[in-house]
Amino acid sequence: MKMESVPKYYSVLFNAVTGALEELEKQNYGRARELLVHGQLQAEGEYTAKEEP
């Protein structure tokens, strides 16, 4: 898969998951949750912005 074909919302969510996994390794569960929630909201914003004319 070419990087140009990856939607921005996918990259945002992937980075949030990666960061959350790093925090889980440190047993920093609150920060992991924050990263996931923020990533989810940001990815949703990217996805819906793409649909708007």
N, C-alpha and C positions, 0 to 999 in steps of 0.2 A: 504494500500500500504506500503510495507516495504521500509525503508530508503535506503537499498542497491539497490533497483530497480529504484530509482529516478536518472535520468541522471544529471550530473554536470551542464549542461547548464540550466536545470530547476531551480536548486538551486541558481545559479548565478542570473538569471532573477527574481526569487521570492524575493531574498534579495534586489535587486535593487528597485523593486516595493515597498517593505516594507519601505525601507529608503526614497523613494520619497514621500510616503504617510505621513510619519512623518514630512518631510520638508513642505509639503502642509499644514499640521495642523498649522505650524508656519508661514504660508504665505510666505515661502521662495521659490518662484517659480523658480528662476534661479537654485538654488541648486537641486531642485526636477528634473528639466530637465536634469541637468548634470548627476545625478544618473541614470536616465532612459537611456540616450544615452550611458553612460559607460556600464551599464548592458547589453544593447542590443548588443554592440560591443563585450563584453566579452563572452556573451552567444553564439553569432555567431561563435566566435573563438573556443569555446569548442565544438560546434556542428560539425564544419568542421574538426577540429583536430581528432575527433572520426571517421570520414569517411575515413581519409587518411590511407593507409596501414602501 
